[in-house]
């Protein structure tokens, strides 16, 4: 009887461990931007792991040479030892699910490369993270080596709440990087107008007003549901595309008006024909530039 009881307890322990382990997933999985169902599934899973330091590093045009494991998440460091091309940018996204649920970094990379830009994307987007938590992660140790060195551009995105020490977190993060690094702040619709007030004392920061573009689209006939995951406040693939256009135009100082929507992104645009989709794309690009102009 005693042996049966011990065996039963062991089986229960194994079952509990297996179930608990299912909560820990990567902050970024390969999901087609147009597949809102898949996006919702991914987001639900990642939010369950919000207490875990989940790290994603996306590298392009470089050879992966170094792998580390952070709380069970595999992180790969790109080999950035070759001679950089004069127009190459290494761009680091620091944020949370408001960045990764719309696949903003990947959509920006696609836009840039379609315009013959040389860009390497690094991404640290932890679900539910505040910028102060990113600072704690990056100030010392292995993550500092992975995400701080060799970067040209840092794009910051904050947790939705106000009064969480955003200004001091941004100032602290800036101190970790070389003086030549350019800093940008991605404003979601949750940041407007409170975040610019909080950041008034922080210099050397350029705004990427994707939330303003979002609000302009709402005022021009788009619905909230067209820009967000189903029954959720997180951005979907279409809003991610709007944000990526905003990132592109601000970083490169170029108007996005007239840029064709990438072929594999056309399916996220409203409309039943290519002609209708192109008209919607033109409307989106015009609103993006209107938003950017407001924050200059």
N, C-alpha and C positions, 0 to 999 in steps of 0.2 A: 504493500500500500504506500509506503514511504517513497519507493522508487517511482511509482506512478505519479505521485504528487509532485516530485522534483521534475520529472519529465514534462508534466503539464505546465509548470511554471516556466521552464526553459522555452517551450513552444510559444507561450504567451509573450515572453520577452522578445523573441525573434520577430514575432508578428508586429509588436508595438514599434520596434526599431525600424522595420521595413516601412510601416505606415508613416512614421515621423519623417523618414528620409525623403518621402515624396514631396515634401514642402520645399525642398531646397533645389531650385532650378536656376539656370542662368538668367540674367537680366535681358538677354537678347537671344532670340532664336531666329532661324531663317524662316521668315513668313512673307508671303507675297503681300505687298502693301495694300492690294485691293481686297484681300481676303479678310473682311472684318470679323468673321466668325473665328478664324484662326487667331487674329489679333486679340480678341476678347479672351480666348482660352489662355493665350500666353500671358496676358496681363493678370488674369485671375490667379494664375499659378505663381507669378513673380511677386505679387503683392503679399502672398502668404509667406514669402521669404524675406520680408522687409527688414527683419532684425539681423539678417546675415549680410556680411560684406560680400556682395556678389559683384564681380568685376568682369567687364567685357572689354577686350582690346581688339579693335578691328584694324588690320593693316592692309595696305595695298601698295603695289609696286616695289615692295621690299621683301627680302628673304627673312623668314622667321628663324631666329637663331637661339632664342632663350625662352624657356618655359618655367613658370613658377606656379604654385598652387596657393590660392588664398581662400581659406575656409571652404575648401572643397571645390573651388571654381578655378578652372585652368585659365591662366593669363599668359599670353605670348608677347614677348617684346620684339619689336621690329629691329632689324639691323639697319641702323641709320649711320653708317660709317663711310658709305660711298660719297663721292662728291655730289653735293646737292645741285640740282639745276637752278638756274637763276630765278625762275618763276615758280619753283616748287614751294608749296605751303604744307607744313605739318600742323594739322588742326586738331585740338583736343576739345571734346565736348564733356563738360562736367555738369551733371544734372540728375534727373530722376525719371520717373515714368512719363512725365509730361514731355520729355524728349524722346525716349525710346519707343513709346507706344505708337507714335506716328512715323517711326523710322526716319526721323529728320536727318541724322548724319548720313545714312545711306542714300537718301534722295538728294541731298546736297552734293554728295560725291558724284552721283550720276549726272546731275546737271553740269557740274564743273568739268567732268571728263568729256561730256558731249560738246563742251565749248573749248576743248583742247587745253584745259588747265591741268597742271601737275599738282596733285593733292594727295596727301596721306592722312587718313582719318584715324584718330585715337579716340576711344569712347569709354568713359567711366560714368555710367548712369545707373545708380542704385535705386531701387524702388523706395519711395518715401523719404529720400535723403534730403537733408538741408545742406547748404554750402558749408556751414560750420563743421559738419561731419566729414565732408570731403577734405577740408583742411586738416582735420585730425588724422585722416588716413594718409595724406600726402606729405606731411611735414617731416617725416623720418622714414627710414627703412626701405623695404623692397619696392613698395608702391611709388615712393619718391623717384626711385631709379627708373621705373617703368614709364611713369606718366609726366614727369617734370622736365627731364633732360631733352634737349633738341627740339622742343616745341616752338613754333612760330606764332601760333594763334590759340587763344583759349576762349571758348564760348561757355559762359556761365548761365545756368538756369536754376532758379530757386524753388523751394517748396512753396505751396500756395498761400500759406498764412503770412500775416504781417507781424511785426514786433518780435522777430526771431533772430535779431542780430545780423541781418544781411550785410549791412555796411561794414561792420568789423570783420566779418567772414571774408568778404571780397578783398578788403585791405590786407588781411593776413595771407590769403591765397596769392595775391600779387607779389608779395615778398618772397615767395618760394621760387619764382621764375626769374629768368634773366631780364635786365632792363629793356631789352629790345623786343620782348614778347608783347604782342598786341592783345588787349582784352576787350571782349564784347559781352553784352548781357542780353540774353534772349528774353524778351518780355512776352509772357503769355497773357491771355485775356484776364487771368486772375491777378496779374501784376498792375493792371491799369486802373487808377492812376497812382496807387499807393507806393509802388516800388521806386519810381523816379524821385519821389519825395524822400524816401529813406536813403537813397544813394546820392543825394545832392552834394555831400561832402567828399565823395570818392572821385578823384580825378582819373584821367586816362582810361575812360570807359565809354565805349560806343554802344548805343542801343540797337538791337535787332527787333523791331516792333511787330513780330508776327501776330501778337494778340490784337494789335490795332487793325491789321489787315483782316483778321477774323471778324472783328466788330463791324468793319466797313462792309464786308460781304453779307453779314446778317442784315444790315440796314438796306442792302441792295437786293434782297429777295431770297438769299440762301437761308436755309433753316438750320437750327442748332443740330438737328439729327443728321444733317448732311455732312457736318464737320466733326462729329464725335462718334465714338463707339456706341453701340446700341445700349440704351439705358445707362449711360456712363458719361462722366465729364472728361475723360481722356480723349486726346485727339485721335482721329482715325487716319486712314491713308491720305484722304483728300486734304485734311488740315495739315498733315505732315508735309505734303507737297507745297502747300501755301507757305509754310514756315521755311522749307528748303529754298524756295524762290527768294524769300526775304533774306535769308542767310547769304545766298549767292550775291544778291545785288549790293548788300551792305559790305561784305568782305572785299569784293572786287571793285566796288565803286562803279558798277555798270548797271544800266537799266535792264530789267528782265523783260520789258515789253518787246514782243516779237520773237522771243525764244520759243521754239517749238516744244510742246510737251513731249518728253521721251516716249517712244513707242510703247514701251512696257508699262507706262503710267496712264495711257489714254483711258483704260478701262475704269479708272477711279473718278474720271470726270463725268458729271451729269450729261445726258444727251444720248440719243439713239443712233446718231450718225456721226461720222468723223467731222463733218462740217459744223454740226451743233457743238461738238466737243471743243473744236478749235475756237469757236466764239466764246465759249465758257472760259477757256484758257486765257483768251485775250482780256476778258473781264477780270479774272483773278490777277493777272499781271498788272493791270491798271490799278487795282486796289492796293496791291503790294507797294507799288511805287508811290501812291498817294500816302500810304502809312509811313513809308520811309521819309518822305518829304516833311511830314508833320514833326518828325523827331530830329531833324537836322538843326 
